[in-house]
Amino acid sequence: MTTRRQADGAIVVEIRGSLDAATVDALRRAVLGTLQAERPVMMIVDLTFVTFMDSMGVGALVAGYNAARDTGTRFLLRNPSDFVHRQLRITGLAEMFGLPPGSSRPQTYTP
């Protein structure tokens, strides 16, 4: 997982591999810590290279979304894989993250 600031000031958290019990604490620390310390206008969680996500991963994304909303930060999911997209649809959270109902999906979602 890497965190970087774009030229426009947005913070990008890029995740690679699995988003599960072994990795969610690092994601929560990165997202929540950055939101509290820097209060960016936008936070982008890049899911391009996420190969697996379980319910704990979904919970970490929801926690990030809620924390961002509380600080007035726009929270975006970037390039979720078909697997991640399906997990969010199955859990009923796709709409919260702005995901379309079908399998066709844009590259970035805005809640």
Backbone torsions as a table, in degrees:
resi	resn	phi	psi	omega
1	MET	NA	135.1	176.9
2	THR	-129.2	151.1	176.6
3	THR	-127.4	132.4	179.5
4	ARG	-146.6	159.4	176.8
5	ARG	-103.6	130.8	175.8
6	GLN	-81.0	167.1	179.6
7	ALA	-59.9	-30.5	-180.0
8	ASP	-82.0	1.9	177.9
9	GLY	94.5	-10.5	178.5
10	ALA	-68.5	144.1	175.2
11	ILE	-96.1	131.3	178.3
12	VAL	-114.0	124.7	173.3
13	VAL	-108.3	114.8	-179.2
14	GLU	-103.7	128.0	-178.8
15	ILE	-112.5	140.0	176.9
16	ARG	-127.5	140.6	176.5
17	GLY	89.1	-138.4	-176.0
18	SER	-92.8	145.6	173.1
19	LEU	-116.1	92.1	-172.7
20	ASP	-147.0	-165.2	-176.1
21	ALA	-53.9	-33.3	-177.9
22	ALA	-75.7	-19.7	-172.7
23	THR	-122.5	-13.1	-173.0
24	VAL	-66.7	-31.6	179.2
25	ASP	-62.8	-39.8	178.0
26	ALA	-64.6	-40.3	178.2
27	LEU	-64.6	-46.9	179.0
28	ARG	-58.6	-45.7	179.4
29	ARG	-61.0	-44.3	-178.6
30	ALA	-63.9	-48.3	-176.7
31	VAL	-69.9	-54.2	-175.9
32	LEU	-66.5	-40.5	178.7
33	GLY	-63.7	-42.6	179.5
34	THR	-66.4	-42.2	179.0
35	LEU	-61.3	-43.7	-179.0
36	GLN	-69.6	-42.9	-175.1
37	ALA	-77.9	-39.2	-171.0
38	GLU	-110.8	-20.8	-178.8
39	ARG	44.0	58.9	-178.7
40	PRO	-68.0	157.6	176.0
41	VAL	-69.7	-33.4	-178.9
42	MET	-140.8	139.8	172.3
43	MET	-123.7	129.2	-179.8
44	ILE	-114.8	124.5	174.3
45	VAL	-102.8	110.6	-176.9
46	ASP	-88.4	115.8	-175.9
47	LEU	-107.6	16.3	-176.3
48	THR	-51.8	-42.8	-173.0
49	PHE	-105.7	20.7	175.5
50	VAL	-83.4	120.3	-176.8
51	THR	-98.1	-19.6	-179.1
52	PHE	-152.2	142.9	175.7
53	MET	-145.9	127.7	176.9
54	ASP	-104.7	-170.3	-176.5
55	SER	-63.1	-29.9	177.7
56	MET	-68.7	-35.8	175.8
57	GLY	-65.2	-42.9	176.5
58	VAL	-59.4	-44.4	179.2
59	GLY	-60.7	-38.6	178.5
60	ALA	-65.8	-39.1	177.3
61	LEU	-65.9	-40.3	178.4
62	VAL	-64.7	-42.5	177.9
63	ALA	-60.8	-41.5	177.4
64	GLY	-64.0	-44.4	178.5
65	TYR	-58.5	-47.7	-178.5
66	ASN	-65.4	-42.3	178.6
67	ALA	-64.6	-40.2	178.1
68	ALA	-63.1	-44.8	178.7
69	ARG	-58.8	-42.2	-179.1
70	ASP	-65.5	-26.8	-179.8
71	THR	-99.2	1.1	179.8
72	GLY	79.2	20.1	-179.8
73	THR	-95.1	136.5	174.6
74	ARG	-76.8	130.7	-174.9
75	PHE	-115.0	119.9	-177.5
76	LEU	-121.5	142.6	168.5
77	LEU	-100.5	128.6	-179.3
78	ARG	-111.2	130.9	172.2
79	ASN	51.2	49.0	176.6
80	PRO	-65.2	139.9	178.0
81	SER	-66.2	166.6	176.3
82	ASP	-57.6	-38.4	180.0
83	PHE	-61.9	-48.1	-179.6
84	VAL	-64.1	-44.0	178.2
85	HIS	-56.7	-45.4	180.0
86	ARG	-64.1	-41.7	178.9
87	GLN	-60.4	-42.0	-179.8
88	LEU	-69.7	-34.4	175.7
89	ARG	-66.3	-45.8	-178.2
90	ILE	-62.0	-38.0	-178.5
91	THR	-79.0	-6.3	-179.6
92	GLY	80.7	11.9	-177.5
93	LEU	-100.9	-1.5	-177.5
94	ALA	-56.3	-43.4	-178.3
95	GLU	-62.4	-40.0	179.6
96	MET	-58.3	-38.5	179.9
97	PHE	-89.5	6.2	176.9
98	GLY	77.0	20.0	-179.7
99	LEU	-76.5	142.7	176.0
100	PRO	-71.2	157.1	-176.7
101	PRO	-70.3	-27.1	-177.2
102	GLY	-93.6	-169.6	-179.5
103	SER	-82.4	-16.6	176.5
104	SER	-75.7	127.4	-175.0
105	ARG	-140.9	143.8	174.8
106	PRO	-73.2	171.9	-176.8
107	GLN	-73.9	-31.6	-178.4
108	THR	-131.6	140.0	-179.6
109	TYR	-111.8	143.0	177.4
110	THR	-123.6	126.9	179.0
111	PRO	-76.5	NA	NA
